[in-house]
Amino acid sequence: MLRKPIARAALAVAFAVSGVSAQASQAQASNATPGSSVITLIGIPTSQTYVPVGSSPAAGDVITAVGNLTQAKNGKPYGTFAAKCTTMNLVSSTEADELCEETFTTLSGSQLSMQSRHNGPIGGTPPEFQNSIYGGTREFSAVTGFADFRHITGDVVYITVHLREVETHGTR
């Protein structure tokens, strides 16, 4: 059985449609604690690849996707994303345990890397999930946090990135 690659949770990096309120984004940003920030994005997958390892679905299957990111509040371009999910094991005939890695790249070249491990339906639509942010470059070199992904429709997912500045010792 061939899965719909972008329908996988971590690969549905496409974000909010016009029905998602910019007011919600502004409210989240205004409630941020000192040293923290919130970014809300919309992304549309432009390419996807499914690489099965023999009889599919199976542990080791890989799904990759790339796409464009825009700002949820105004629709302006933000950057791109690249994502990869590897099936770790089959939980049941309809559900898989996956390890997913994702990197956002801004128009200025800064990168933000994150990952998650979660269960999701094989060939189904993505559930809500959360990625842990584990690294970044340039403007994101001294942050940590998490990103909430919420499925909207089709391959569209609303993403709220919660960043917190971390104290660094020395130079990077």
C-alpha positions as CSV (number, residue, x, y, z in Angstrom):
1,M,0.0,0.0,0.0
2,L,1.5,3.3,-1.1
3,R,1.0,6.2,1.4
4,K,0.2,9.8,0.5
5,P,3.6,11.2,1.4
6,I,2.6,14.8,2.2
7,A,-0.4,13.5,4.2
8,R,2.2,12.5,6.9
9,A,2.2,14.8,9.9
10,A,5.8,16.1,9.8
11,L,5.7,16.6,6.1
12,A,2.6,18.6,6.0
13,V,4.5,21.7,6.6
14,A,2.0,23.7,4.6
15,F,0.3,26.1,6.9
16,A,-2.8,28.1,7.4
17,V,-5.3,29.0,4.7
18,S,-6.9,32.4,4.5
19,G,-9.5,31.4,7.1
20,V,-6.8,31.4,9.9
21,S,-7.0,34.7,11.7
22,A,-4.0,37.0,11.8
23,Q,-5.5,38.2,15.1
24,A,-4.7,34.8,16.7
25,S,-1.0,35.3,15.6
26,Q,-0.9,38.8,17.1
27,A,-2.5,37.6,20.3
28,Q,0.1,34.9,20.7
29,A,3.0,37.3,20.0
30,S,1.6,39.8,22.5
31,N,1.4,37.1,25.2
32,A,5.1,36.1,24.7
33,T,7.3,36.2,27.7
34,P,10.5,38.3,27.7
35,G,13.3,36.6,25.7
36,S,10.8,34.7,23.7
37,S,9.0,35.1,20.4
38,V,6.3,33.5,18.3
39,I,6.3,33.0,14.5
40,T,3.2,31.8,12.7
41,L,3.7,30.4,9.2
42,I,2.0,28.9,6.2
43,G,3.8,26.5,3.9
44,I,3.0,24.7,0.7
45,P,4.8,21.5,-0.3
46,T,6.3,21.8,-3.8
47,S,7.9,18.4,-4.1
48,Q,7.7,15.0,-2.4
49,T,9.4,11.6,-2.6
50,Y,8.4,8.3,-1.1
51,V,11.1,5.6,-0.9
52,P,9.8,2.2,0.2
53,V,12.2,-0.5,1.5
54,G,10.6,-3.6,-0.1
55,S,7.1,-4.5,0.8
56,S,5.4,-1.3,1.9
57,P,4.5,0.0,4.4
58,A,7.5,-1.2,6.4
59,A,10.1,0.0,8.9
60,G,12.7,2.0,7.1
61,D,10.4,3.6,4.5
62,V,11.3,7.3,4.0
63,I,9.2,10.2,2.9
64,T,10.8,13.6,2.0
65,A,9.2,16.9,1.1
66,V,10.3,20.4,0.3
67,G,8.2,23.6,0.0
68,N,7.7,27.3,0.5
69,L,6.9,29.2,3.7
70,T,4.9,32.3,4.1
71,Q,3.9,34.4,7.1
72,A,0.4,33.6,8.3
73,K,-0.4,37.2,9.3
74,N,0.2,38.8,5.9
75,G,1.1,36.1,3.3
76,K,4.5,37.5,2.6
77,P,7.3,35.0,1.7
78,Y,9.3,33.7,4.7
79,G,11.5,31.0,3.3
80,T,11.5,27.3,2.5
81,F,11.3,24.0,4.3
82,A,12.8,20.5,3.9
83,A,11.5,17.5,5.8
84,K,12.2,13.8,6.1
85,C,10.2,11.1,8.0
86,T,11.5,7.6,8.5
87,T,9.1,4.8,9.6
88,M,10.5,3.3,12.7
89,N,7.9,0.5,13.1
90,L,4.3,-0.3,12.3
91,V,2.1,0.1,15.3
92,S,-0.8,-1.6,13.6
93,S,-2.1,-2.2,10.1
94,T,-3.2,1.4,10.0
95,E,-0.7,3.3,12.1
96,A,3.1,3.9,12.0
97,D,5.7,5.2,14.4
98,E,7.9,7.8,12.6
99,L,10.9,9.9,13.3
100,C,10.7,13.2,11.5
101,E,13.3,15.9,11.0
102,E,12.6,19.3,9.5
103,T,14.6,22.5,8.7
104,F,13.2,25.9,7.9
105,T,15.4,28.3,5.9
106,T,14.5,32.0,6.0
107,L,14.9,34.3,3.0
108,S,18.0,35.7,4.7
109,G,19.6,32.2,5.0
110,S,19.0,31.5,8.7
111,Q,18.1,27.9,9.5
112,L,15.9,26.4,12.2
113,S,16.1,22.6,12.8
114,M,13.6,20.5,14.6
115,Q,12.5,16.9,15.1
116,S,9.7,14.7,16.5
117,R,8.8,11.1,16.9
118,H,5.1,10.4,16.7
119,N,2.4,7.9,15.6
120,G,0.2,8.7,12.6
121,P,-2.1,7.0,10.3
122,I,-0.6,5.2,7.3
123,G,-1.8,7.1,4.2
124,G,-4.0,9.3,6.3
125,T,-4.2,13.0,7.1
126,P,-1.8,14.5,9.6
127,P,-2.7,14.8,13.3
128,E,-1.8,17.7,15.5
129,F,1.8,17.3,16.7
130,Q,4.7,19.1,18.1
131,N,8.4,19.3,17.0
132,S,11.3,20.1,19.4
133,I,13.6,22.8,18.1
134,Y,17.2,21.6,18.6
135,G,19.3,24.0,16.6
136,G,19.7,26.9,14.3
137,T,22.0,29.3,12.6
138,R,22.4,33.1,12.3
139,E,19.3,34.7,13.9
140,F,18.4,31.3,15.4
141,S,21.8,30.4,16.8
142,A,20.9,31.0,20.4
143,V,17.3,29.8,20.6
144,T,15.4,26.7,21.7
145,G,11.7,25.9,21.7
146,F,9.1,24.0,19.9
147,A,6.7,24.2,16.9
148,D,3.0,23.3,17.0
149,F,1.6,21.8,13.8
150,R,-2.2,21.8,13.3
151,H,-3.7,20.2,10.2
152,I,-6.2,22.5,8.4
153,T,-7.2,20.9,5.1
154,G,-5.5,18.9,2.3
155,D,-1.8,19.4,2.7
156,V,-2.2,22.6,4.7
157,V,-1.0,22.9,8.3
158,Y,-0.9,25.9,10.5
159,I,2.5,26.1,12.3
160,T,3.2,28.2,15.4
161,V,6.9,28.3,16.2
162,H,7.7,29.2,19.9
163,L,11.2,30.4,20.4
164,R,13.1,31.2,23.6
165,E,16.5,32.8,23.8
166,V,19.2,30.8,25.6
167,E,22.3,32.1,27.3
168,T,25.4,31.2,25.3
169,H,28.9,31.0,26.7
170,G,31.7,32.0,24.4
171,T,31.2,32.6,20.7
172,R,29.6,30.6,18.0
